[in-house]
Amino acid sequence: MKEKKVKVLISLPESIKAWLDRTSTVNDRTASGEITRLLRRTMEQEMQDEQKQRA
């Protein structure tokens, strides 16, 4: 089942927006899709780090 999506408005420095545009084009994603991929990867890494700290 797909997760419900919510809209979030963010402000980015122009340099980050330019990088995001290039990266999302290279990866054949929308800017939103690229942001989601990056945030999900960060979230998963942090969850793994938390599990390691508990072990």
SEDONU-775334 format. One record per residue (C-alpha): residue in three letters; x, y, z. Coordinates in steps of 0.1 Angstrom, whole numbers. Layout:
! SEDONU-775334
+------+-------+-------+-------+
| rest |    px |    py |    pz |
+------+-------+-------+-------+
|  ALA |     X |     Y |     Z |
...
+------+-------+-------+-------+
***
This chain:
! SEDONU-775334
+------+-------+-------+-------+
| rest |    px |    py |    pz |
+------+-------+-------+-------+
|  MET |     0 |     0 |     0 |
|  LYS |    13 |    34 |    -9 |
|  GLU |    20 |    60 |    18 |
|  LYS |    -2 |    91 |    17 |
|  LYS |    18 |   121 |     4 |
|  VAL |    18 |   155 |    19 |
|  LYS |    30 |   187 |     4 |
|  VAL |    58 |   206 |    20 |
|  LEU |    71 |   240 |     9 |
|  ILE |   108 |   247 |    14 |
|  SER |   132 |   275 |     5 |
|  LEU |   165 |   265 |    -9 |
|  PRO |   197 |   285 |   -17 |
|  GLU |   201 |   289 |   -54 |
|  SER |   232 |   267 |   -54 |
|  ILE |   214 |   238 |   -39 |
|  LYS |   185 |   242 |   -63 |
|  ALA |   209 |   242 |   -92 |
|  TRP |   225 |   210 |   -79 |
|  LEU |   191 |   194 |   -73 |
|  ASP |   180 |   202 |  -108 |
|  ARG |   212 |   186 |  -123 |
|  THR |   210 |   156 |  -100 |
|  SER |   174 |   149 |  -106 |
|  THR |   178 |   152 |  -144 |
|  VAL |   208 |   128 |  -143 |
|  ASN |   188 |   103 |  -122 |
|  ASP |   156 |   108 |  -143 |
|  ARG |   135 |   120 |  -113 |
|  THR |   116 |   150 |  -105 |
|  ALA |   131 |   174 |   -79 |
|  SER |   105 |   162 |   -55 |
|  GLY |   114 |   125 |   -62 |
|  GLU |   151 |   133 |   -57 |
|  ILE |   145 |   151 |   -24 |
|  THR |   124 |   121 |   -12 |
|  ARG |   151 |    97 |   -22 |
|  LEU |   178 |   117 |    -4 |
|  LEU |   157 |   121 |    27 |
|  ARG |   147 |    84 |    28 |
|  ARG |   184 |    74 |    25 |
|  THR |   193 |    97 |    53 |
|  MET |   164 |    84 |    75 |
|  GLU |   174 |    48 |    69 |
|  GLN |   210 |    55 |    77 |
|  GLU |   201 |    72 |   109 |
|  MET |   178 |    43 |   119 |
|  GLN |   207 |    19 |   113 |
|  ASP |   230 |    41 |   133 |
|  GLU |   205 |    41 |   162 |
|  GLN |   202 |     3 |   161 |
|  LYS |   240 |     0 |   162 |
|  GLN |   242 |    23 |   192 |
|  ARG |   216 |     2 |   211 |
|  ALA |   235 |   -31 |   204 |
+------+-------+-------+-------+
***
